[in-house]
């Protein structure tokens, strides 16, 4: 032993054999053989020892804290945190942003945060670091998403979005309420951010959440159908504090005036022809023009918004060109028929009847139409077809008129029918520049034996033979005789 100490005093390293012997002697001299050395528990410290804040200077409930630990005979592997009497939560982090929940009904609170280190032998600090955090409640905020509200009066339904936030954490919001025209506040589901208010035939108003088919219970308000309605929303937090009410843009929801909704997305010539034809039949209808006023009447929500609009009608008539349009809700640009397909699918399943007159281009994407409408695609071919003045679209069903035009029609797009469709019109088409394919131009679909859907793959308003009487005969057959309007 004396030789080993001499080496140390002289600054030399001891030979391995001598060092091992010295270590053995030192251990033997310090403790009894077979006696284990007890693990020393780690120590934990917060980055701050105390927070002195009172009154309005208290912190809000989102607090960032840091801590550290040390271990005399090992190293720290993790920590455990708890707030108040809550459970210990394990973490390997040395800082965190905590959302400290204020007890329900309280405006302020002094919450105790504790942290304890855990060492490599599983030992836990038996005197955790402790910090009292003085916090105050911050009222929540609730707002409408104004871009979801229409700029013009709408038929039958309005669909909109709202959102709420709380600096103390979204989980602290307990209640959300809506009111109409300064009436009584009524609760809505805080978790449902998409809401539709829909008129019923009696003039009452039902409320729907998201894409749900069933209306929400206990909604007692009626929208003002004679004037704009003012909607307000507010939220309440765990401390009982209400947000300032937010006001939506004024919205006018009109009661349907007819059993038929006409959806227009075409030229002024088409608008005039359809107006004249429906008037000649004495058929009343409500109009949704997707192109007027730069698209101001276009639904801000096709699904579920347009679907709820259709609840007020027995039949829908759509005439549309091949141009596409943007859906502001999804950001997708598609054919109008593609945007409205989910709504019309539900409408048909509920017994609604559908008449479509649509023109397409060779590049039109019909993916979203398949299944909803009795069409599976378009005939693809080089060249083109046209309908001469001495030719016709020939009816394949009893009681339907042949259709003719006083002008040569070009840009026609023969269609491919769905498996459940029945052939309605075939064209006496002139094939040009090597065009090949079927001449199918119109189909129908039945439901329980009755005609439920008619799909024309051409612009009906251009078939003006016999001073438009032939196409009016077709509308008479479909809308009045088949649909029973």
Secondary structure as GFF3:
##gff-version 3
##sequence-region A 1 485
A	DSSP	alpha_helix	2	9	.	.	.	ID=ss1
A	DSSP	alpha_helix	16	30	.	.	.	ID=ss2
A	DSSP	beta_strand	43	46	.	.	.	ID=ss3
A	DSSP	three_ten_helix	55	57	.	.	.	ID=ss4
A	DSSP	beta_strand	62	70	.	.	.	ID=ss5
A	DSSP	beta_strand	76	83	.	.	.	ID=ss6
A	DSSP	beta_strand	89	91	.	.	.	ID=ss7
A	DSSP	beta_strand	95	99	.	.	.	ID=ss8
A	DSSP	beta_strand	108	119	.	.	.	ID=ss9
A	DSSP	beta_strand	129	136	.	.	.	ID=ss10
A	DSSP	beta_strand	141	144	.	.	.	ID=ss11
A	DSSP	three_ten_helix	146	148	.	.	.	ID=ss12
A	DSSP	beta_strand	154	155	.	.	.	ID=ss13
A	DSSP	beta_strand	157	165	.	.	.	ID=ss14
A	DSSP	three_ten_helix	170	172	.	.	.	ID=ss15
A	DSSP	beta_strand	173	180	.	.	.	ID=ss16
A	DSSP	beta_strand	186	188	.	.	.	ID=ss17
A	DSSP	beta_strand	194	199	.	.	.	ID=ss18
A	DSSP	beta_strand	205	209	.	.	.	ID=ss19
A	DSSP	beta_strand	231	237	.	.	.	ID=ss20
A	DSSP	beta_strand	246	247	.	.	.	ID=ss21
A	DSSP	beta_strand	253	254	.	.	.	ID=ss22
A	DSSP	beta_strand	260	265	.	.	.	ID=ss23
A	DSSP	alpha_helix	268	280	.	.	.	ID=ss24
A	DSSP	beta_strand	286	289	.	.	.	ID=ss25
A	DSSP	three_ten_helix	292	295	.	.	.	ID=ss26
A	DSSP	pi_helix	302	306	.	.	.	ID=ss27
A	DSSP	alpha_helix	307	309	.	.	.	ID=ss28
A	DSSP	three_ten_helix	310	312	.	.	.	ID=ss29
A	DSSP	beta_strand	315	320	.	.	.	ID=ss30
A	DSSP	beta_strand	324	326	.	.	.	ID=ss31
A	DSSP	beta_strand	333	335	.	.	.	ID=ss32
A	DSSP	alpha_helix	336	349	.	.	.	ID=ss33
A	DSSP	beta_strand	353	358	.	.	.	ID=ss34
A	DSSP	three_ten_helix	367	369	.	.	.	ID=ss35
A	DSSP	beta_strand	375	378	.	.	.	ID=ss36
A	DSSP	beta_strand	384	386	.	.	.	ID=ss37
A	DSSP	beta_strand	393	395	.	.	.	ID=ss38
A	DSSP	beta_strand	415	417	.	.	.	ID=ss39
A	DSSP	beta_strand	422	427	.	.	.	ID=ss40
A	DSSP	beta_strand	430	432	.	.	.	ID=ss41
A	DSSP	beta_strand	440	447	.	.	.	ID=ss42
A	DSSP	beta_strand	450	456	.	.	.	ID=ss43
A	DSSP	three_ten_helix	460	462	.	.	.	ID=ss44
A	DSSP	alpha_helix	469	475	.	.	.	ID=ss45
A	DSSP	pi_helix	476	482	.	.	.	ID=ss46
###
